[in-house]
């Protein structure tokens, strides 16, 4: 899988090789002040297009957990990226 952040390439891996190596992925962390809102927006889009309600609920549950995460900050890149 191809991460949006180069520093995630070796740290965030697909051990079962389900995601093709060249497929782009995007990771949102709980500490990101925008993450929960983005996940809720994504869930709303899935629901609007008759997506699986279980997937919508799973996304909403994660967004709720993100809201409770103790540290919130704006996204950043490591030095030298």
C-alpha positions in Angstrom: 0.0 0.0 0.0 1.2 3.5 -0.8 0.8 5.9 2.1 0.2 9.7 1.7 3.1 10.2 4.2 6.4 8.6 3.2 7.4 8.0 6.8 4.4 5.6 7.2 5.6 3.3 4.4 7.7 1.1 6.7 5.7 1.6 9.9 2.2 1.0 8.8 2.1 -2.3 6.9 -0.4 -4.8 5.5 1.0 -8.1 6.9 -1.5 -10.2 5.0 -0.8 -8.4 1.7 -4.5 -7.7 1.1 -3.9 -4.2 -0.2 -1.9 -4.0 -3.4 1.6 -2.4 -3.0 0.7 0.5 -5.3 -2.8 1.2 -3.9 -3.0 4.6 -2.3 -4.2 4.8 1.4 -4.7 7.6 3.8 -4.4 7.3 7.5 -6.2 9.6 10.0 -5.0 9.5 13.6 -7.1 10.2 16.7 -4.9 13.1 17.7 -5.8 15.0 14.4 -8.3 17.7 15.3 -10.0 17.1 11.9 -10.1 13.3 11.9 -13.5 12.7 13.6 -15.2 15.2 11.3 -13.7 13.7 8.2 -14.7 10.2 9.2 -18.2 11.3 9.9 -18.4 13.0 6.5 -17.1 9.8 4.9 -19.8 7.8 6.8 -22.5 10.1 5.7 -21.4 9.7 2.0 -21.5 5.9 2.4 -25.0 6.1 4.0 -26.3 8.5 1.2 -25.2 5.9 -1.4 -26.9 3.0 0.3 -23.7 1.6 1.8 -23.6 -1.1 4.4 -25.1 0.3 7.6 -22.6 -1.8 9.6 -19.7 0.0 7.9 -21.4 3.4 8.6 -21.8 2.5 12.2 -18.2 1.2 12.5 -17.0 4.6 11.1 -19.2 6.5 13.5 -17.9 4.5 16.4 -14.3 5.3 15.5 -15.2 9.0 15.1 -16.7 8.9 18.6 -13.4 7.4 19.9 -11.4 10.0 18.1 -13.4 12.7 19.8 -12.4 11.3 23.2 -8.7 11.1 22.4 -6.8 13.3 24.9 -4.4 15.1 22.6 -5.6 17.1 19.6 -3.3 18.9 17.2 -3.2 20.0 13.6 -1.6 17.5 11.1 2.1 17.8 10.6 5.0 16.1 8.9 8.2 14.9 10.6 11.3 17.0 10.2 13.0 16.3 6.9 10.0 15.1 5.0 
